[in-house]
C-alpha cells in the first residue's frame, strides 16, 4: 500500500500489545551528531547568522538537545531557535536582523506532515517572490538532509540493550518506529543495523505527528494499557498521553541504563499489567528532571 497513513489505519494486530519506539536519541545515539554537525551549521549558513554563530549554536543545542523541547520537529525547533535569539540581549547587541518567517510559521501551524514533501508541494503553489521564507526553509531542510547523509554514515549502532529489548518483545508485541525524522533516513539507519525486521512499519515526519502515528495504528485494535511509547523527549510523552497510552522514558545522557531497565523490568511489567500507576509515575518524575524549560543564560 503506497499511502503510509492508509497502511497504518489498515494494520491488523499480530499480538495484543503495541510498542512505538522513537529513533534519534532514543534507539540510536544520533541526536548529538545530527544537530551539532548538520542542523545547526546549516541554520547559521542558510539563515545568515554568522555574526552570532556562538549564540545560534547555544540556542539551537538547547532547543533540540537539552530542553523540554528536545526531539521536536525541525521546523518548530527552527522557530524556537530564532525566538530565543530575539529574547537574548547578547546576540541582539550585535545589531543583527533575525530572519522573518511569517509564511513558514503559518504553514507549520496548518500542516501536520511537517517534512520536505509537504513543504515542497507548498512551495510549488507559492513563488519565491511571494513567499521567500518558505523557499529558504526548503533549501535549508534539503541541505540538512544532504549533510546528514554525508556525515552520519558507517552504520551507527543502537544504544546497548536496544537489540535485546526488541528481541525480548517481538514474540508478544507488534512494534513500530514512531519518529519525526525523515523516513528515508530512518529506513536507512534501521536497515544498516538489521533492525527493521523487528518492526512492522517505520514512520517518519511525512506520516504525521507521533500522536497520529499511534492513533492510526492502534485505534480500536489495542487496549490502551497494551500500548507503550518508548522515547527520550517530552513530545514522546505527549504522544503517548494523547492516545491514553503508557510511556517509558529513555533519560538523555543515561540511555544505556534506561534501556537496561526496560529490558530487565519494564517490559515484564508492561506485559504483566503492572506497569501503569506508581511504577510509570516514578519513571516520568525522574525523566522530568533531565530536561529544563529555562535556558542556562536565563537562570
N, C-alpha and C positions, 0 to 999 in steps of 0.2 A: 504494500500500500504506500503510495508516494507521499501522501499527506501525513506528516508525523502526528498531527493532532488527531486526525481521524483514526490513525493506528492506535494511539493511546486509548481513545474512547472505545475502541473495539477490543481492547485487551481482555482476554479471558484468563482468570487466575489459574495457575497450576498448583498453587498452595493457598492456604488460608491466611498467610501473613504476607505483608508487603514492606520492603525496606527500600527507601530512597536515599541515595548517597551523593553528597556533594563531591566535587573533584579537586579543583585547585585549592591548595592549602588544607584540604581535608584528607582526601585519599593520597594526593601527591604533594610533595614539597616543591611546588611550582610558583607559589604566590610571590615570594621574595624576588626571584629572578625575573619573572614576567613584569612586575611593577617597577622594580628598580632599574632594570636593563632595557625594558621595552616601552611600557606605558608612559612613564614619567619623562624619559628623554624625548619622546615624541610629543608630549604635551608642550615641553619647552620649545621644541623645534617648530611645530606646526602653528602654535598659538603665540609665537614671538615673545616668549618670557625669558629670553636670555639674560636680560638685565637683572632679573630677580630669580635666577635659576636655583640658588640655595634655598630660598623660601618656597619656591614652587615644589622642589623636591620634598621639603619637610611637610608641606600641606598635603601633597599627593600621597606620601607614605602614611601620614596619619589617617587620612580617609580610607585608603584601600587596605592597610595592613594592621594598624594599631589602634583602631577605634571601634565603636559600636556599629559603624557603617562598613566594616571590613566585609569584603565579598560582594558588595552591591554591584549592579550593572555598570559598565564603563561610562555610560553617558550621564546618569545621575552623579556618579563619582567625579566626573569632569566638572559638573556644575558646582559641586560642593568644594572642589579644589579652588575654583575661581572665587567662590563666596568667602572662603577662609582668607584668601589673599586680600580681598576687598576690605575685610574687617581688621586686618593686621597692619598696624602703623608702620612697622619697619619696612616692608616691601613698598607700601604706598608712598613712603617718604622718598623713594627713588624717582617719583614722578612718572611712573608707568601708567599706561592706559590699558586696563584689562579688556579682554575680548567681550564684545557684546553679542549675545547668542539668543535673542528673543525667539526666533523661529525654531531653533533647536530645542529650547525649553518647552515650547508649545507642542512640538511634535512628540517629545518624550512623555508629556502628560496624557496624550491621547493614545499612543501606541503601546501595546503590551509586549509585542515581539521586538524588543529593543536590540536589534542586530543589524549588520550591514545589508542584508537583503531588503529589509523593510525601509531602511534609510535610503538605499539606492533607488528603490521604487519611488520614494517621496521626492528625491532629487530630480528624477525624471519628469515629475509633474511641475517642478518649480525651477526656474533658471537660476544660474549663479548670480546674475544681476539682480534678480528679485529677492533671493534668499541666500546671500553669500555664506552665512554661518552654517547652514546645513551642508553645503558643498565642502566647506572647510572641515567640518566634522567627519564627513565620509572619507576625505583624503587622510585625515589623521587616523581614523579607525582602520583603514586599509593598511596604512603604514605600520600601525601597531601589529596587526596580524602578520605582515610580512617579516617584521623583525622577530616576532615570536617564533616563526617557522625557522628563521636563520639561527637564532640564539638558543632556543630550547629544543635541543636535539640530542641524539645519543641515547635516548631511552631512559629518562629519569625514572628511577624505581619508586614504587609506592612507599609510604611510611611502613616501618616494621609493624607486623601484626595485621595489616590490611588484608593480605592474601589469606592469612589464617582465618580471619573473620568471614571473608567471602566463602571460603571452603566449608566452614562450620555451618553457615546459614543456608547454603544453596539447596540442601535437601528438605528445608522446611519453609523457605520464603521465596517469593518472587522478588527479584532485585532490579533496580534501575538506577541510572545516573541522572541526577537532578541538579543542573548547573546553569549558570549564566555565562559560561564560556562559549565561544562559537563551536558549533557542533563538529566542524571539520577538525579542530584541534583536539577535542575530546576523543573523537573516534581514533585519531592517530595515536594519542597518548595511551589509551586503554589497549589498543591493538599491539602497540610496541611491547607492552608488558604481558601480553596474552591473558588479559583480564576481562576482555569483552565477553568471553564465554560464560561468565558468571551472571551477566545481566541480560534482561530481555529487551532493553532499549537504552539508548544514550540520548538524553535530552539536553540540548543547549539553549542559548538565548533565543534562537529562531522559533522555538516551540512555545514560547511564552514565559511567564514568570514561574518560579519554583512552586508557588502555591497552585498555579494552574496545572503544572506537570502532575502533581499528586492528585489533584481533583480529577483530571482527565483519566488517569489510570485506575482510580480507586472507587469513584462514586458508585454506590450501590452494589459493590462487589466484595468489599472487605469490611469487617467490623473496625470501628475507629481505634480500639485498643490493640488491633492487629496491624496497625500501620506505624512505622518508625522512620523518622527522618534523622540521618546522621550528618552533622555539619559543624563548621568551625566559626560560624558568624551568626549575628542576630537575625539576619534575613532568613537563615535556615530555620531558626526557632519560630519566626513569624509564619513561615510557610507551613510548618507542622501545625501550629495553633490555628491557622486559617482553615485547616481541614480536621480539626479536633483530633489530630494525631499525636503520637508520642515523639519525644526528641532526645537524642543522645548527643551531647556536646563533645567535640574534639577541641580541647583547650589549646589556643595558639601558644607555641613555644613548648608545649608538653604533649605533642601529638603522639609520640610513641607510648607514653604512659596511658593516654586516653584510649588508644586502640587496644592496648593490652588489657585494660579494664573492661572494655567491651567484650573482648574475646573470653576473658576469664569469668566474668559475672554478668555483664549487661545483656548479652544475647540469651543466656539461660533464663534470666528474669523475664525478658520480653516474651519468650516462648512459653514460660510457665504462668504468665499472667500476674506476676508480682512486681512488674516494673513501675507502673503508674503509682502516684502517691508520694510517700516520703522519699523513696529512692530517687525518682526523677527530680523531685523538687530540690534535693540536696545537690545533685549534679548541676542543675541550672543555676542555683545560687553561687556555686563555686565558679562556674563558667562566666557569670556576670562580672566577677572581679577582674577578669583578664582584659576587658575591653572598655576603656573610659569614653565618656562623651565629650570631655573638655580637652583640647589640645594642650601640650605642655607649655606653650608660650602664653597661655591664658591663665595658668594656675598660679 
